[in-house]
Amino acid sequence: MTRQFQPKVGVLLATRGLVMRAYRENKPVNADSFMDIAVKAENIGLDSIWVGDSLVSKPRLEPVAAMSALGARTSQIRIGSAVMLPTLRHPVTLAHSLATADVISGGRLYLGVGVGGAFTKEQSNDWASVGVDPATRASRLTETIQILKRLWTENNVSFDGRHFKLDNVSIQPKPNQENGIPLLLATHYRTGSEAQFLRAARYADGIMGITDSPEEYQEACRRVMMLASEEGRDSSNIERFFYLTVNINNDKNLASKEADDFLISYYGVRHWGERWGPWGTPNEIVRKMQEYIEAGAQHLIVRFASWDQREQFDRFAKEVLPHFK
């Protein structure tokens, strides 16, 4: 299906990449490039900037602190997490931290969240380091989402769940956004999880795809929208995001080599297969982005699989972005 609208476009800021590069060069972490790209993104009219999350398995800047800093440095661009693992944190302290960040930004935050993985020893260490049983991460996420939404919009919140119990709890400040920070739930067709579709249908302000093909992403969107309607929600109010990873280089072999080196350093294991990319020319990046727009994406988030984030961003701004703005 062809979408007749102007998509929103954002970029992921390399909060993991700058830590990786500092380790590789045996230097202190320097956040200048992170902030510089954020300011450039706002100045050229991008819609959003994003940060990722992990704890000990993939070291990076802490996302709430990073979003607060971005909120203080910029004035208009939306700021989001793609994606945060909220169940590594207690929901009351997380609600307070995020509300503060939203106030600092003037009400510009998105909160992309996901269940997260525990498929390797390194991933399991994220959960073990904070005393969370990874087998409970999905049910903890559902409770955390319910608590965040209530603490951001209500006072004297009580909650009696499997993992969390609250008795007459209020937080101040509330987020600047009247209905709280929009929650975007990572939703992947490939997982085959009916529970994730239902969770998104009930609670999400938006959904975010990452690993699916355009056809799979379209089906995941269809599934969530159908279930949302069955839940009595107006599914047209659920915004559709897609996050893709690229490397821009006219020499496809060099693009592929750098992307592979960067992502192996990032994850420690080659788990993306043929699902990410393209690694190649600006026109190839444009075509892939258009495929996801035609599949239903309203807001695209682009990550650069590259050690030179500034160079990739500049090429993206000059050679890709004009096709969408």
Secondary structure, DSSP 8 states (H G I E B T S, - for coil): ----S--EEEEE--TTHHHHHHHHHT-----HHHHHHHHHHHHTT-SEEEE---SSSS----HHHHHHHHHHH-SSSEEEESSB-GGGS-HHHHHHHHHHHHHHHTS-B-EEE-----SSHHHHHHHHTTT--GGGHHHHHHHHHHHHHHHHH-SSEEEE-SS-EEEEE--SS--SSTT-S-EEEE--GGG--HHHHHHHHHH-SEEEE-S--HHHHHHHHHHHHHHHHHTT--GGGSEEEEEEEEEE-SSHHHHHHHHHHHHHHHHSS---TTSS--EE-HHHHHHHHHHHHHTT-SEEEEEE-SS-HHHHHHHIIIIIGGGT-
